[in-house]
């Protein structure tokens, strides 16, 4: 459950910073300068709620529209700055056009959510239970803001305004400040009191039944007496009382069982109906709202489990369970591969070719045999192959990357060697550098060369020049607290992505960028590899332990997955987004799958 708190301070008629919260899901921070700026901004802020929530546009469209509306209404305000934060489900959207800060506290670590060049960009990512997010102005109050961040772990929404006020009292001549604290606390499950079924009370109906039994027994005894068959002794009276009590207990027991059965049937019917309703909802949402479809499917399965606990042999419940099991893949967009079309056996290229990694670009696969130091290119449309270079040209080659018609190979003794695919010409373009730590991957993008240095925790960048390539540049900006020890894979699509110990790190313009995975039916056990095509808003993650490739949006939101036994032992994979193909390298064979 989200808890919001806001705090503002040090406002004047000429300088203002204000915060607004709407419907516990939308927060807006505004600041600016000018005559009567406080009143102007306040009035605009009060008008935003209806404008935002009455729109039928997708949220990703509404947010920039609201920013545009604010800029239009406050066009006369000097140095107008806007920060908008919107929380939908477990996704946080941020849009900033000013010098604002957004911090995330997760598991004791604080991260900045808006990169230095993130102004005017819609940023989104998944949030988790117990996350805290601080949105704040950043107008010369660095110390104040960082103090607030340090105390995020202890800050509570109920006392946030008071805490920020105490900080302001310590500062002198400070500019206006506005901040919003968002605390994502999981909803507490409210347990209903444990009701114990009381012993059945004897109602009028029960009393009538007991009286009738007693009446008939007495009539029978009178008949026996009148015929002088036996004499009604004290002993018989006692036996009669015992017998009558037993009949009463039997009747009470049957009534109790009947009540229990009625309650059991009611609970079953409620759970079954909820499962059916949620399953139908999941089917309707599977294309328009995959996240909502998954949540509804989870609820359907939960209710189905409850129904079967109550009546495990019920036929209609068993049939609905089969529907859920068979329909889950369609709702979650899970494609199961049973027939693996063999595209190419590497033995046909060279009998002893040994490849564990490959790279893809513009319809071609680049293969590097690290043992024999042999570089091969495969044209996927023509299914032809060519050996480009060997150890003489490549030296002690370890990694290779394909970018258009250029292959870049990292070699421990030769540095970086560029191989032209058209004429097979090999040219050393970057000499070995004593200042490198340990190069663990290479990637070519837009003609540039990127080297992942896992010891120096840096990404070295080389750009083309008229005579070859430049000296190295440090891609990661100074001051970035990045630990790339153990990092082993590099991918680029305008942002830079790094795989480190089953964690995917994202960097944009040399700074850390927010990325979090969410919406999966089961968590990723191990990121064994990943591909981030530059021309689509999708990324592919290999999860070997779960025999699958998971398809995510680039904000981490789940889209679909492909499952199959060969993913478990896959060496590497590549994606042709334009041709809608996936190539899997496993056991010195390449398999080709169609992507839908």
C-alpha positions as CSV (number, residue, x, y, z in Angstrom):
1,X,0.0,0.0,0.0
2,X,1.4,3.4,-1.0
3,X,1.8,6.1,1.5
4,X,2.5,9.7,0.3
5,X,3.8,12.7,2.2
6,X,4.8,16.1,1.0
7,X,6.7,19.1,2.5
8,X,7.4,22.6,1.2
9,X,9.2,25.5,2.7
10,X,10.8,28.9,2.3
11,X,8.3,30.1,-0.3
12,X,7.9,33.8,-1.2
13,X,5.8,35.8,-3.7
14,X,8.8,35.8,-6.1
15,X,10.3,32.4,-5.5
16,X,8.3,29.2,-5.0
17,X,8.6,25.4,-4.9
18,X,5.4,23.5,-4.4
19,X,4.3,19.8,-4.2
20,X,1.0,18.3,-5.0
21,X,-0.4,14.7,-4.5
22,X,-3.5,13.4,-6.3
23,X,-5.4,10.2,-5.5
24,X,-2.4,8.6,-3.8
25,X,-0.8,7.8,-7.2
26,X,0.3,11.1,-8.8
27,X,2.8,13.5,-7.4
28,X,3.8,16.8,-9.1
29,X,6.6,19.2,-8.1
30,X,6.7,22.7,-9.5
31,X,9.1,25.6,-9.0
32,X,9.7,28.9,-10.6
33,X,10.3,32.7,-10.2
34,X,8.4,35.8,-11.0
35,X,5.6,38.1,-9.8
36,X,2.9,36.3,-7.8
37,X,4.5,33.0,-8.8
38,X,3.3,31.3,-5.6
39,X,-0.4,31.9,-6.5
40,X,0.1,31.1,-10.2
41,X,1.7,27.8,-9.5
42,X,-0.7,26.8,-6.8
43,X,-3.7,27.5,-9.0
44,X,-2.2,25.4,-11.9
45,X,-1.4,22.6,-9.5
46,X,-5.0,22.5,-8.2
47,X,-6.3,22.1,-11.8
48,X,-4.1,19.1,-12.8
49,X,-6.0,16.3,-11.1
50,X,-9.1,16.3,-13.3
51,X,-7.0,16.9,-16.4
52,X,-4.9,13.8,-15.7
53,X,-7.4,11.3,-14.5
54,X,-10.2,12.2,-16.9
55,X,-8.1,11.4,-19.9
56,X,-8.5,8.1,-21.8
57,X,-5.0,8.1,-23.2
58,X,-2.4,5.6,-22.0
59,X,-0.5,6.8,-19.0
60,X,2.8,7.0,-21.0
61,X,1.0,9.5,-23.3
62,X,-0.8,11.4,-20.6
63,X,2.3,12.3,-18.6
64,X,4.1,14.3,-21.4
65,X,0.7,15.9,-22.2
66,X,0.3,17.2,-18.6
67,X,3.9,18.5,-18.7
68,X,3.0,20.4,-21.9
69,X,-0.2,21.8,-20.3
70,X,1.8,23.0,-17.3
71,X,4.4,24.7,-19.5
72,X,1.6,26.4,-21.5
73,X,-0.3,27.7,-18.5
74,X,2.9,28.9,-16.8
75,X,4.7,30.2,-19.8
76,X,5.2,33.6,-18.1
77,X,7.0,32.0,-15.1
78,X,10.8,32.4,-15.1
79,X,12.9,29.2,-14.7
80,X,9.8,27.0,-14.6
81,X,10.8,23.4,-13.6
82,X,8.5,20.4,-13.4
83,X,8.9,16.9,-12.0
84,X,6.0,14.4,-12.3
85,X,5.9,11.0,-10.6
86,X,3.1,8.5,-11.3
87,X,2.7,5.1,-9.6
88,X,0.6,2.5,-11.4
89,X,0.5,-1.0,-9.8
90,X,4.2,-1.8,-9.3
91,X,5.5,0.5,-12.0
92,X,6.9,4.0,-11.3
93,X,6.9,6.6,-14.1
94,X,9.1,9.8,-13.8
95,X,9.2,12.8,-16.1
96,X,11.5,15.8,-15.3
97,X,12.1,19.1,-17.1
98,X,14.2,20.7,-14.4
99,X,16.9,20.3,-11.8
100,X,15.1,17.9,-9.7
101,X,16.3,14.7,-7.9
102,X,14.6,11.4,-7.5
103,X,16.1,8.8,-5.1
104,X,15.2,5.1,-4.6
105,X,16.0,3.4,-1.3
106,X,16.0,-0.4,-1.7
107,X,17.5,-2.9,0.7
108,X,19.6,-0.3,2.4
109,X,21.0,1.2,-0.9
110,X,20.2,4.6,-2.4
111,X,20.1,5.1,-6.2
112,X,19.4,8.1,-8.3
113,X,16.5,7.5,-10.7
114,X,16.9,10.5,-13.0
115,X,20.2,10.4,-14.9
116,X,22.0,13.7,-15.7
117,X,20.6,13.8,-19.3
118,X,17.2,12.4,-18.3
119,X,15.4,15.7,-18.6
120,X,12.5,15.5,-20.9
121,X,12.5,11.7,-21.0
122,X,9.9,9.4,-19.7
123,X,11.6,7.0,-17.3
124,X,9.9,4.0,-15.8
125,X,10.8,0.9,-13.7
126,X,9.4,-1.6,-11.3
127,X,9.3,-1.0,-7.6
128,X,9.1,-3.6,-4.8
129,X,7.6,-3.9,-1.4
130,X,9.4,-1.7,1.2
131,X,10.9,0.6,-1.4
132,X,11.0,4.3,-0.6
133,X,11.2,7.0,-3.2
134,X,12.1,10.7,-2.5
135,X,11.3,13.4,-5.1
136,X,12.8,16.8,-4.3
137,X,13.9,20.1,-5.7
138,X,17.7,20.6,-6.1
139,X,18.3,24.3,-6.2
140,X,21.5,24.8,-4.3
141,X,20.4,22.7,-1.3
142,X,22.6,19.7,-2.0
143,X,23.5,19.2,1.6
144,X,19.8,19.4,2.7
145,X,18.8,16.9,0.0
146,X,21.6,14.4,0.8
147,X,20.7,14.7,4.5
148,X,17.2,13.7,3.6
149,X,18.4,10.7,1.6
150,X,20.6,9.5,4.4
151,X,17.6,9.5,6.7
152,X,15.2,7.9,4.2
153,X,15.5,4.6,6.0
154,X,14.1,6.2,9.2
155,X,11.7,8.7,7.6
156,X,8.0,8.0,7.9
157,X,5.3,9.7,5.9
158,X,3.5,10.7,9.1
159,X,6.5,12.8,10.2
160,X,8.1,13.7,6.9
161,X,6.9,17.3,6.8
162,X,8.2,17.9,10.4
163,X,11.6,16.3,9.6
164,X,12.1,18.5,6.5
165,X,11.0,21.5,8.5
166,X,13.7,20.7,11.1
167,X,16.3,20.6,8.3
168,X,15.2,24.0,7.0
169,X,15.5,25.6,10.4
170,X,19.2,24.7,10.4
171,X,19.8,26.5,7.0
172,X,20.0,30.2,6.4
173,X,18.8,32.2,3.4
174,X,17.8,29.0,1.7
175,X,15.8,29.0,-1.5
176,X,12.3,27.4,-1.6
177,X,12.2,23.6,-1.3
178,X,9.6,21.0,-2.1
179,X,9.7,17.3,-1.6
180,X,7.5,14.2,-1.7
181,X,8.2,10.9,0.1
182,X,6.6,7.7,-1.2
183,X,6.6,4.7,1.0
184,X,5.6,1.3,-0.6
185,X,4.5,-0.8,2.3
186,X,2.9,-4.2,1.6
187,X,-0.7,-4.4,2.5
188,X,-1.3,-6.3,5.7
189,X,-3.6,-9.2,5.4
190,X,-6.5,-8.7,7.8
191,X,-7.4,-12.1,9.2
192,X,-11.0,-12.6,10.1
193,X,-11.6,-13.8,13.7
194,X,-11.4,-17.5,14.0
195,X,-15.0,-18.4,14.3
196,X,-15.7,-21.7,16.0
197,X,-19.0,-23.2,15.2
198,X,-21.0,-23.2,18.4
199,X,-22.8,-26.2,19.4
200,X,-26.2,-26.3,17.6
201,X,-28.9,-24.8,19.7
202,X,-32.2,-26.6,19.9
203,X,-34.7,-24.4,18.1
204,X,-38.5,-24.7,18.1
205,X,-38.2,-27.1,15.3
206,X,-35.7,-29.2,17.2
207,X,-37.9,-29.2,20.3
208,X,-40.9,-30.3,18.3
209,X,-38.9,-33.2,16.9
210,X,-37.8,-34.2,20.4
211,X,-41.3,-33.9,21.8
212,X,-42.6,-36.0,18.9
213,X,-40.1,-38.8,19.7
214,X,-40.9,-38.6,23.4
215,X,-44.6,-38.7,22.7
216,X,-44.4,-41.8,20.5
217,X,-42.2,-43.6,23.0
218,X,-44.6,-42.9,25.8
219,X,-47.5,-44.1,23.7
220,X,-45.6,-47.3,23.1
221,X,-44.9,-47.8,26.8
222,X,-48.6,-47.2,27.7
223,X,-49.6,-49.8,25.2
224,X,-47.1,-52.2,26.8
225,X,-48.5,-51.4,30.2
226,X,-52.1,-51.9,29.2
227,X,-51.4,-55.3,27.8
228,X,-49.6,-56.2,31.0
229,X,-46.6,-57.4,29.0
230,X,-44.1,-55.8,31.4
231,X,-44.2,-53.5,34.4
232,X,-42.7,-50.0,34.1
233,X,-40.0,-50.2,36.8
234,X,-37.5,-47.6,37.8
235,X,-34.9,-49.5,35.8
236,X,-37.0,-49.2,32.6
237,X,-37.4,-45.5,33.2
238,X,-33.6,-45.1,33.4
239,X,-33.2,-47.1,30.2
240,X,-35.8,-45.0,28.5
241,X,-34.0,-41.8,29.5
242,X,-30.7,-43.1,28.2
243,X,-32.4,-44.2,24.9
244,X,-34.1,-40.8,24.5
245,X,-30.8,-39.0,25.2
246,X,-29.0,-41.1,22.5
247,X,-31.7,-40.3,20.0
248,X,-31.3,-36.6,20.8
249,X,-27.5,-36.8,20.4
250,X,-27.8,-38.5,17.1
251,X,-30.2,-35.9,15.9
252,X,-27.9,-33.1,17.1
253,X,-24.9,-34.7,15.3
254,X,-26.8,-35.0,12.1
255,X,-27.9,-31.3,12.3
256,X,-24.3,-30.3,13.0
257,X,-23.0,-32.3,9.9
258,X,-25.7,-30.7,7.8
259,X,-24.6,-27.3,8.9
260,X,-21.0,-28.1,8.2
261,X,-21.8,-29.4,4.7
262,X,-23.8,-26.2,4.0
263,X,-20.9,-24.0,5.0
264,X,-18.5,-26.2,3.0
265,X,-20.6,-25.9,-0.1
266,X,-20.8,-22.1,0.4
267,X,-17.0,-21.8,0.7
268,X,-16.5,-24.0,-2.4
269,X,-19.0,-22.1,-4.5
270,X,-17.4,-18.8,-3.6
271,X,-13.8,-20.0,-4.4
272,X,-14.9,-21.7,-7.6
273,X,-16.8,-18.7,-8.9
274,X,-13.9,-16.3,-8.0
275,X,-11.5,-18.7,-9.9
276,X,-13.8,-18.7,-13.0
277,X,-14.2,-14.9,-12.9
278,X,-10.5,-14.1,-12.6
279,X,-9.6,-16.6,-15.3
280,X,-12.1,-14.9,-17.7
281,X,-10.6,-11.5,-16.7
282,X,-7.1,-12.8,-17.4
283,X,-8.1,-14.0,-20.9
284,X,-9.6,-10.6,-21.7
285,X,-6.5,-8.7,-20.6
286,X,-3.8,-10.9,-22.1
287,X,-3.1,-8.6,-25.1
288,X,-4.0,-5.1,-23.7
289,X,-2.5,-5.5,-20.2
290,X,-0.1,-8.4,-19.7
291,X,0.7,-7.4,-16.1
292,X,-3.0,-7.3,-15.2
293,X,-3.6,-10.6,-17.0
294,X,-0.9,-12.3,-14.9
295,X,-2.3,-10.9,-11.7
296,X,-5.8,-12.1,-12.5
297,X,-4.4,-15.5,-13.5
298,X,-2.5,-15.8,-10.2
299,X,-5.8,-15.0,-8.3
300,X,-7.6,-17.6,-10.4
301,X,-5.1,-20.3,-9.5
302,X,-5.1,-19.3,-5.8
303,X,-8.9,-19.6,-5.7
304,X,-8.8,-22.8,-7.6
305,X,-6.4,-24.3,-5.1
306,X,-8.8,-23.3,-2.3
307,X,-11.8,-24.8,-4.1
308,X,-10.0,-28.2,-4.6
309,X,-8.9,-28.2,-0.9
310,X,-12.6,-28.1,0.0
311,X,-13.9,-30.6,-2.6
312,X,-10.9,-32.4,-4.2
313,X,-13.1,-34.8,-6.2
314,X,-15.5,-32.2,-7.6
315,X,-15.7,-32.7,-11.4
316,X,-16.3,-29.1,-12.4
317,X,-13.4,-27.9,-10.2
318,X,-11.1,-30.5,-11.8
319,X,-12.2,-29.4,-15.3
320,X,-11.6,-25.7,-14.5
321,X,-8.1,-26.6,-13.2
322,X,-7.3,-28.3,-16.5
323,X,-8.5,-25.1,-18.3
324,X,-6.2,-23.0,-16.1
325,X,-3.3,-25.3,-16.7
326,X,-3.8,-25.4,-20.4
327,X,-4.6,-21.7,-20.8
328,X,-1.8,-20.3,-18.7
329,X,0.7,-20.4,-21.5
330,X,-1.6,-18.5,-23.8
331,X,-2.3,-15.8,-21.2
332,X,1.3,-15.5,-20.1
333,X,2.4,-15.7,-23.7
334,X,4.6,-18.7,-23.2
335,X,5.8,-20.5,-26.3
336,X,7.0,-24.0,-25.7
337,X,9.6,-25.4,-28.2
338,X,9.5,-29.1,-28.7
339,X,10.8,-29.4,-32.3
340,X,14.2,-27.7,-32.6
341,X,15.0,-26.9,-36.3
342,X,18.7,-27.5,-36.9
343,X,20.1,-24.5,-38.8
344,X,23.8,-25.4,-39.1
345,X,26.2,-27.9,-37.7
346,X,29.6,-26.3,-37.1
347,X,31.3,-29.5,-38.2
348,X,30.3,-28.7,-41.7
349,X,32.4,-25.5,-41.6
350,X,35.4,-27.1,-40.1
351,X,35.6,-30.6,-38.5
352,X,37.2,-29.4,-35.3
353,X,35.6,-26.0,-35.0
354,X,34.8,-25.2,-31.3
355,X,32.6,-22.1,-30.6
356,X,31.0,-21.0,-27.3
357,X,30.0,-17.4,-28.2
358,X,28.7,-15.6,-31.3
359,X,27.6,-12.1,-32.3
360,X,24.9,-11.0,-34.8
361,X,24.5,-7.9,-37.0
362,X,22.6,-7.2,-40.2
363,X,21.8,-10.8,-41.1
364,X,25.2,-12.2,-40.2
365,X,26.6,-14.4,-37.4
366,X,30.2,-14.0,-36.2
367,X,31.8,-17.1,-34.7
368,X,35.1,-17.1,-32.8
369,X,36.9,-20.4,-32.0
370,X,38.9,-19.3,-29.0
371,X,41.0,-22.5,-29.0
372,X,42.2,-22.4,-32.6
373,X,41.8,-18.6,-32.9
374,X,39.6,-18.9,-36.0
375,X,37.1,-16.3,-37.0
376,X,34.1,-17.3,-39.1
377,X,31.1,-15.3,-40.5
378,X,27.8,-17.0,-41.5
379,X,25.3,-15.2,-43.8
380,X,22.0,-16.3,-42.3
381,X,19.9,-15.5,-45.4
382,X,22.1,-17.4,-47.8
383,X,23.3,-20.0,-45.3
384,X,26.9,-19.6,-46.5
385,X,30.0,-19.3,-44.4
386,X,33.5,-17.9,-44.7
387,X,36.6,-18.2,-42.6
388,X,37.8,-14.6,-42.1
389,X,41.1,-14.9,-40.1
390,X,43.2,-17.2,-38.1
391,X,45.8,-17.0,-35.3
392,X,48.4,-15.2,-37.5
393,X,46.0,-12.3,-37.9
394,X,44.2,-12.4,-34.6
395,X,46.9,-13.5,-32.1
396,X,45.6,-14.7,-28.7
397,X,42.0,-13.8,-29.5
398,X,39.4,-14.0,-26.7
399,X,36.2,-12.0,-27.7
400,X,34.7,-10.9,-30.9
401,X,31.8,-8.5,-31.9
402,X,30.1,-7.8,-35.2
403,X,29.0,-4.3,-36.2
404,X,27.7,-4.1,-39.8
405,X,30.5,-5.2,-42.1
406,X,33.3,-4.9,-39.4
407,X,34.3,-7.5,-37.0
408,X,36.2,-6.4,-33.8
409,X,38.3,-9.0,-32.0
410,X,40.0,-8.5,-28.7
411,X,43.4,-10.2,-28.5
412,X,45.6,-10.2,-25.4
413,X,48.8,-9.8,-27.5
414,X,47.5,-7.7,-30.4
415,X,44.9,-5.4,-28.7
416,X,41.9,-4.9,-30.9
417,X,41.9,-6.2,-34.5
418,X,39.4,-5.0,-37.0
419,X,38.4,-7.5,-39.7
420,X,36.6,-6.2,-42.9
421,X,34.0,-8.7,-43.9
422,X,34.0,-7.6,-47.5
423,X,37.7,-8.1,-48.3
424,X,38.7,-10.2,-45.2
425,X,41.4,-7.6,-44.4
426,X,42.7,-7.7,-40.8
427,X,44.0,-4.5,-39.2
428,X,45.2,-3.9,-35.6
429,X,43.4,-0.7,-34.6
430,X,44.0,-0.5,-30.8
431,X,47.3,-1.5,-29.3
432,X,47.5,-3.5,-26.0
433,X,47.3,-1.0,-23.1
434,X,49.2,-1.5,-19.8
435,X,46.5,0.5,-18.0
436,X,43.8,-2.0,-18.8
437,X,42.8,-4.2,-15.9
438,X,41.1,-7.3,-17.3
439,X,39.1,-7.1,-20.5
440,X,36.1,-9.4,-20.2
441,X,34.1,-8.5,-23.4
442,X,34.1,-6.3,-26.5
443,X,31.2,-4.7,-28.4
444,X,31.1,-2.7,-31.6
445,X,28.4,-0.1,-32.0
446,X,28.0,2.7,-34.6
447,X,31.6,2.1,-35.6
448,X,32.9,2.7,-32.0
449,X,34.7,0.0,-30.0
450,X,33.8,-0.6,-26.3
451,X,35.9,-2.8,-24.0
452,X,34.5,-4.0,-20.6
453,X,37.2,-3.8,-18.0
454,X,36.0,-5.8,-15.0
455,X,39.0,-5.0,-12.8
456,X,39.2,-1.2,-13.4
457,X,35.3,-1.1,-13.2
458,X,35.3,0.9,-16.4
459,X,34.1,0.7,-20.0
460,X,36.8,1.9,-22.4
461,X,35.6,3.6,-25.6
462,X,37.4,4.1,-28.9
463,X,36.0,6.2,-31.8
464,X,37.0,6.2,-35.5
465,X,39.4,8.9,-36.7
466,X,40.8,9.7,-40.1
467,X,43.9,7.6,-39.4
468,X,42.3,4.8,-37.4
469,X,41.0,5.0,-33.9
470,X,41.4,7.4,-31.0
471,X,43.0,6.9,-27.7
472,X,40.7,5.4,-25.1
473,X,37.9,7.4,-23.4
474,X,36.4,6.4,-20.1
475,X,32.7,5.9,-20.8
476,X,31.6,5.9,-17.2
477,X,31.6,9.5,-15.9
478,X,33.8,10.4,-12.8
479,X,32.0,9.9,-9.5
480,X,30.0,6.9,-10.6
481,X,30.1,4.3,-7.8
482,X,30.2,1.2,-10.0
483,X,31.7,-2.1,-9.2
484,X,32.1,-4.3,-12.3
485,X,34.1,-7.0,-10.6
486,X,33.0,-10.3,-12.2
487,X,31.2,-8.6,-15.1
488,X,31.3,-10.8,-18.2
489,X,29.0,-9.5,-20.9
490,X,28.5,-6.2,-22.7
491,X,25.5,-5.1,-24.9
492,X,24.7,-1.7,-26.4
493,X,21.6,-0.1,-27.8
494,X,22.3,3.6,-27.2
495,X,22.3,2.7,-23.5
496,X,25.1,0.4,-22.3
497,X,24.1,-2.8,-20.6
498,X,26.4,-5.0,-18.5
499,X,25.9,-8.5,-17.1
500,X,27.4,-9.0,-13.6
501,X,26.7,-12.1,-11.5
502,X,23.3,-12.6,-12.9
503,X,22.4,-8.9,-12.6
504,X,21.9,-6.6,-15.5
505,X,23.2,-3.1,-15.0
506,X,22.1,-0.2,-17.3
507,X,24.1,3.0,-18.0
508,X,22.9,5.9,-20.1
509,X,25.3,8.8,-21.2
510,X,27.9,7.4,-18.8
511,X,25.8,7.3,-15.7
512,X,23.9,4.6,-13.9
513,X,20.3,4.2,-15.1
514,X,17.3,2.7,-13.3
515,X,16.4,-0.9,-14.4
516,X,14.3,-3.5,-12.6
517,X,12.6,-6.6,-13.8
518,X,9.0,-7.3,-12.8
519,X,5.8,-9.1,-13.8
520,X,7.2,-12.6,-14.3
521,X,5.3,-15.7,-13.4
522,X,8.5,-16.9,-11.6
523,X,11.7,-15.0,-11.0
524,X,14.7,-15.4,-13.2
525,X,17.0,-17.8,-11.5
526,X,20.1,-17.0,-13.5
527,X,20.9,-14.5,-16.2
528,X,23.1,-16.7,-18.4
529,X,23.1,-14.2,-21.3
530,X,21.1,-11.4,-22.8
531,X,20.5,-9.6,-26.1
532,X,19.3,-5.9,-26.4
533,X,18.4,-5.2,-30.1
534,X,18.7,-1.5,-30.9
535,X,15.7,-1.2,-33.2
536,X,12.9,-2.5,-30.9
537,X,11.7,-1.9,-27.3
538,X,12.4,-5.5,-26.2
539,X,15.3,-7.4,-24.7
540,X,15.9,-11.1,-24.4
541,X,17.3,-12.8,-21.3
542,X,18.5,-16.4,-21.2
543,X,17.5,-18.2,-17.9
544,X,19.2,-21.6,-18.2
545,X,17.9,-23.2,-14.9
546,X,14.3,-22.5,-16.0
547,X,14.9,-23.7,-19.6
548,X,13.7,-20.4,-21.1
549,X,14.4,-17.1,-22.8
550,X,12.4,-14.3,-21.2
551,X,11.3,-11.3,-23.3
552,X,11.1,-8.0,-21.5
553,X,10.5,-4.4,-22.4
554,X,13.5,-2.3,-21.9
555,X,12.0,-0.9,-18.7
556,X,12.0,-4.5,-17.3
557,X,8.3,-5.2,-17.8
558,X,7.5,-8.8,-18.7
559,X,6.2,-9.4,-22.3
560,X,6.5,-13.2,-23.1
561,X,8.8,-16.2,-22.8
562,X,10.1,-19.1,-24.9
563,X,10.7,-22.4,-23.1
564,X,12.4,-25.6,-24.3
565,X,14.9,-28.2,-23.1
566,X,17.8,-27.0,-25.2
567,X,17.9,-23.6,-23.3
568,X,19.3,-25.5,-20.3
569,X,22.6,-26.3,-22.0
570,X,22.8,-23.3,-24.4
571,X,26.2,-21.8,-24.9
572,X,24.9,-18.5,-26.4
573,X,22.1,-17.0,-28.4
574,X,21.4,-14.2,-30.8
575,X,18.3,-12.4,-32.0
576,X,17.5,-11.1,-35.5
577,X,14.7,-8.7,-34.6
578,X,14.1,-7.6,-38.2
579,X,13.9,-11.2,-39.5
580,X,12.1,-12.4,-36.4
581,X,14.5,-15.2,-35.7
582,X,16.3,-16.5,-32.7
583,X,19.6,-18.4,-33.1
584,X,20.7,-20.8,-30.4
585,X,24.2,-22.2,-30.0
586,X,24.2,-25.5,-28.2
587,X,26.6,-28.5,-28.5
588,X,28.5,-27.0,-31.6
589,X,25.1,-26.8,-33.4
590,X,23.1,-23.7,-34.3
591,X,19.3,-23.9,-34.1
592,X,16.9,-21.4,-35.6
593,X,13.5,-20.5,-34.0
594,X,10.8,-18.2,-35.4
595,X,9.8,-15.3,-33.2
596,X,6.2,-14.2,-33.2
